């Protein structure tokens, strides 16, 4: 079954309205004590602070930012594979049930897409190494593209967590 564009837009708008009405813990602003709501200006007291419900994502996102930086300096396949496995182990410790919907949408989604791109690049590189006809010149553009997309997702995740 395929949804029409209008239906998809309606669903997304409804979701945006629901998320905007909920706080980190699922309560509405009216249900919270006055001291925990945003100031009248609408600007949070600490604009760069990550909400408590999003904090468990920080090590995961930070590990991918470190991987992105390591890639800029250059890594061997074995080192890259080890780093991707390290990031996966940090990802495995994230308890998605304890994340608010805002954290999942703003930071978790892009972070998970970045991890999938890094894993896909590892698979592409490993497949190349297993093939006699593959060389660095043929696989590097594919890897660079996947890494660039992953880096963009890591940045989007970092920005999303600051806004969540």
C-alpha positions in Angstrom: 0.0 0.0 0.0 1.4 3.4 -1.0 0.5 6.6 0.8 -0.2 9.7 -1.2 2.0 12.8 -0.7 -0.9 14.6 1.0 -1.3 11.8 3.5 2.5 11.7 4.3 2.5 15.5 4.8 -0.5 15.2 7.1 1.2 12.5 9.2 4.4 14.5 9.5 2.6 17.7 10.5 0.5 15.8 13.1 3.7 14.2 14.5 5.4 17.6 14.6 2.5 19.1 16.5 2.4 16.3 19.0 6.2 16.4 19.6 6.1 20.2 20.0 3.4 19.9 22.7 5.4 17.3 24.7 8.3 17.8 26.9 11.3 15.5 27.3 9.4 13.2 29.7 6.2 13.1 27.7 4.3 15.6 29.8 2.8 18.8 28.3 4.1 22.2 29.4 0.8 22.7 31.3 1.6 19.6 33.4 5.1 20.8 34.4 5.9 23.1 37.2 6.5 26.7 36.1 10.2 26.5 36.9 10.9 23.9 34.3 9.3 25.6 31.3 11.2 27.8 28.9 11.5 31.6 29.5 9.0 33.9 27.9 11.5 34.6 25.1 11.2 31.0 24.0 15.0 30.6 24.2 16.2 27.8 26.6 18.3 28.9 29.5 21.2 26.8 28.2 20.9 26.6 24.4 23.9 24.3 24.0 23.0 21.9 26.8 21.8 18.5 25.8 18.5 17.5 27.5 18.8 14.8 30.2 16.8 12.3 28.1 19.3 12.7 25.2 22.6 12.5 27.2 23.0 8.8 26.7 23.4 9.5 22.9 26.4 11.7 23.5 29.1 8.9 23.8 27.6 7.3 20.6 27.6 10.5 18.6 31.0 11.5 20.0 32.5 8.1 19.0 31.4 8.7 15.4 32.7 12.2 15.4 36.1 10.7 16.5 35.9 8.2 13.7 35.2 11.0 11.2 38.2 12.8 12.4 40.4 9.7 12.3 39.3 9.1 8.7 40.5 12.6 7.8 43.9 11.6 9.1 43.9 8.2 7.3 43.2 4.7 8.6 44.1 1.3 7.4 41.3 -1.2 6.8 42.1 -3.1 10.0 42.1 0.1 12.0 38.9 1.3 10.4 37.2 -2.0 11.0 38.3 -1.9 14.7 36.9 1.7 15.1 33.6 0.7 13.5 33.3 -2.2 15.8 34.0 0.1 18.8 31.3 2.5 17.6 28.9 -0.5 17.3 29.6 -1.6 20.8 28.8 1.9 22.1 25.6 2.0 20.0 24.6 -1.3 21.6 24.6 0.3 25.0 22.1 3.0 24.0 18.7 2.2 25.5 16.2 3.6 22.9 13.3 3.1 25.3 14.7 5.8 27.6 15.1 8.4 24.8 12.4 10.9 24.2 10.8 11.0 20.7 12.5 14.4 20.2 15.9 12.9 20.9 15.2 10.0 18.6 14.1 12.2 15.7 16.7 15.0 16.2 19.8 13.1 17.1 19.2 9.3 17.2 18.0 9.0 13.6 20.9 10.8 12.0 23.3 9.0 14.3 22.0 5.6 13.4 22.1 6.5 9.6 25.7 7.5 10.0 26.6 4.2 11.7 24.9 2.3 8.9 26.9 4.3 6.3 30.2 3.6 8.2 29.3 -0.2 8.3 28.3 -0.1 4.7 31.7 1.5 3.8 33.5 -1.2 5.9 31.6 -3.9 3.9 32.5 -2.3 0.6 36.1 -2.0 1.5 36.3 -5.6 2.8 34.5 -6.9 -0.4 37.1 -5.0 -2.4 40.0 -6.5 -0.5 38.6 -10.0 -1.1 38.5 -9.4 -4.9 41.6 -9.7 -6.9 40.5 -7.1 -9.5 39.7 -4.4 -7.0 42.2 -1.7 -6.2 42.3 1.5 -4.2 41.6 3.6 -7.2 38.3 1.8 -7.9 37.0 1.6 -4.3 38.1 4.9 -2.9 35.5 7.1 -4.5 32.8 4.8 -3.2 34.2 4.9 0.3 34.7 8.7 0.2 31.1 9.2 -0.8 29.8 6.9 2.0 32.1 8.6 4.5 31.0 12.1 3.4 27.3 11.1 3.8 28.1 9.6 7.2 30.0 12.8 8.3 27.0 14.8 7.3 24.7 12.6 9.4 27.0 12.9 12.4 26.9 16.7 12.1 23.1 16.6 11.7 22.9 14.4 14.9 25.1 16.8 16.8 23.0 19.8 15.8 19.8 17.9 16.5 20.9 17.0 20.0 21.7 20.6 20.7 18.2 21.6 19.5 16.3 18.7 21.1 
